[in-house]
Amino acid sequence: MLQTAILDQLTPELCEAVTQQPDASQWLEDIRRRNLFLNLIEGQDGIPVYRYHNLFVNFLRQQLAQTLSREQIEELHRRAAEAAVLPEQSIHHYLSARLWSEAVERIVQVGQSQLSHGFVSARMQNWIDQLPATIVAEQPTLKLLLGVVAYRSGHMAEARSHLEQVSQAIQAVDDAMGVAWTRLYLSGALLELEGHQTMLAMLNQVELGRLPIHMQVLAHIFYVWGYFPEYDWASV
């Protein structure tokens, strides 16, 4: 039980991976029926999902920290990360295990998927903040994601800083889609910070065909904002 304290949600598969014991399903259900600080919170495809009571899991984690070394706890997180089904769970455990390259790979996968749907969650900032600064500096996609989070939070100066840092790096690795994303969001930040003419100069460098349709629509909205102050109705 003590080893499973690293888990926010417990499934038989995760518990078996972390503890390396094959009978997790049986003892989880036994603990729940005996009302020992364990709740059944949901089930997906017939697989039960449990959660420890908050006070009890805090107690278990304190005991775990006193019983196992940091390296042993990180090994538990590694097992959990490799067994996790949800990307968010995998990222959390890779970060806790300080397995940076694996964490970066998952973060980039999730970030690119979110970008393709026109958003980046605020959780992305928290994940990237847990990485060493040297690793973030070497990963243009992470800086792009930070820029998009800042932009969507209304922090235009911060967004501009991230996006300008990443622009040349993404071009250097021949990431045409990344360049398009960077220039589009940088255009939006520049509209707020420097006005429509500077924004248009950047927006004209965006290869719209590299973007999904809903983001092409956003680019055209930027164009409307850019040309409207000059009453350039033909361009609008």
N, C-alpha and C positions, 0 to 999 in steps of 0.2 A: 504493500500500500504506500509506503513512504516514497518510493521511486516515482509513483504516479502523481505526486504532488506538483510536478512540473507542468502538468496538463491542465488547461482551462476547461476542456471538455473531454470526457473519457468515453471511449468506445472499446469494445473487446479487442479490436485489432491494434489500436494504439497502445493499450495497456500491455498486450502481449509483446509488442515490439520493444517497449521501454523496459519491461521487467524481464523479458526473455523467458516468461513462464506461459505455458500453453492453456491454462485453465481460467483466463481472465473473465470470460463470459459468466462462468459459474460463480466465482467469488464476488463479482460486481453485483449480480442479482441477489446473492445471499446477503451482502452488506445492505443493500437497499431494503430488502424485506425486513431486516432486523432494525431498520431505522437508525443506522449508524452514520449520520451526517452525510448522506448521499441521496440526491434526488434524480429521478428520471425526468429529463427535461424535454426530450423529443425522440422521435425515431424516424429514420429515413430508410426506405426500402427494407423495412423489417429489422434494421440494425438499431439497437437501443443506444442512446446517448445520455450520459450521466454527468452530473456536476457535484463536487463537494460543497457543503455549506461554507460560506465565506470565512467565518472564524476558524473552522476546522482546517481548511486548506492553508490558511496563514500559519496555523500551528504546525502543520505537517512540513511546510516549507522552512520554517525556523529549525525544526528537527533535522531536516535534510541538510541544511547548511552546516549544522554542527556535527553531522555524522559522516558526510562524504566530502572529499576534496573538491576544489573547483574543477579540476580536470575530470573527475568522475561525474559531476553534475553536467558538465558540457557534453560528455559522452551520452548521457541520457537524452539531452536535447537533440543530439545528432540522430539517435535512433528515432525519436519522435518526428523529426523533420523528414526523414526518409520514408516514414510510414504514413505521414499526413496525406489526406486526400485533398483538402482545401489549400490553395496556394498561400492564403493568408496565414494559416497555421504553420505551413512549411517555412515561410519567411521568418515568423516569430522564433521558431526553434533554431533555425540556422543562425540567426543573429545572436541568440542566447548562447549558442555553441561557439560563437566567434569564427564560424566558417564563412568568411567574407565572400569568397568567390561564388560559393553556392547561393548565398543570400542575394548577391548582386544579380546573378542569373535569373532568379525567381522574381526579384523586384522589377527588372527590365521587362520580363515577360508580361507581368501584370500591368506595368505602366504602358507598354505598347498596345496591349489589348484595350485599356481604358482610353488611350489617345484615339484609337480607331473608332471609339464610340462617342468621342467629343467631350470627354471629361477626364480629370485625374482626381482621385479621392484625397482628402486631407490627410488620411492615414499614410500616404506616400511620404509626406514630410517627416513623420515620426520614424518611419523605417530608415530613410536615408540619413537622418540625423544620428542614428545608432552606428553607422559605418565610420571607419576611420577617415579623416579628412583627406588623406593622401589617396585613398581608393576612390573617393568621390571625384577628386580632381582629375583622375585618370579615366573617368567614365562619362563621356559627353552626354549619353542618354540620361544619366542621373541628373545632370545639371539642367537638361531640357525639362525633365519632369518637375524639378524644383521651380523652374521658371514658370511653368504652366500653373502649378499650385499657387504661386505668388500672384500671378495675373488674375486667376479666378477668385482669389481672396481680396482683390482690390489693391494689392501692394505693388504698384506699377514700377517704382524705382527699384525695388528688389527684383522684380521680374526682369526688368531691363538688364540689371547687372548679371543675373544668371544667364540670360539668353545671349547677351553679347559675348560672354565668356565661352559659350558653347558653340557659337556660330562657326568660327574658323576650324575648331576641332572636328566638328561633324563633317564639314566640307573635306577635311584632310583624309577621312576614312571613307569618302565617296558614298555617304549615306544621303541619297537624294531626297528620300521621304523625310528624314530627320531635318534636313536643311529647310524643306518646305514648312514643316511644323514650326521650326524655330523662327523663321522669318514672318510667318503669319502672326504668332503671338507677340513677337517683337514689334510688329506693326501696330497691334492694338495698344501696347504699352506706350509706344512713341506718340500715338494720337493723343493720349492723356497727358504726356509729359512735354511734348514739343509742338504739337499741333498737326494739322492735316497735311501740310506739305511734306514734312519729314516722314510722316506715316505713309503717304503715297509713294514716296521714293523707295521705301523698303517694300511696300506691298507689291510694287511692280516687279520685284525680283522673285516673287513667289511663283513656283511652278504649280498652278492650281490643279493640274492633272494628277499630281502626286497625292492629292488629298482626297479623302472620302467626300461624297456628295454633300453631306450636311455641313462639312467644314468649308467646302467651296461656297456654300450659301453665306457662311459667316464672312468669308473674304469679300464677297460682293456687298454685304452690308457695310463693311469697312470702306469699300469704294464709295458707297453712297454718302457716308459721313465725310469722306475726304473731299469729294467734289461739290457737295452741297454748299459749303461756305463761299465757293467761287461762282455759284450759280451756273456750273457747267452742266446744263441739262442734257446735252448730247451724250456726255460720258456717263452720267447717271443712268 
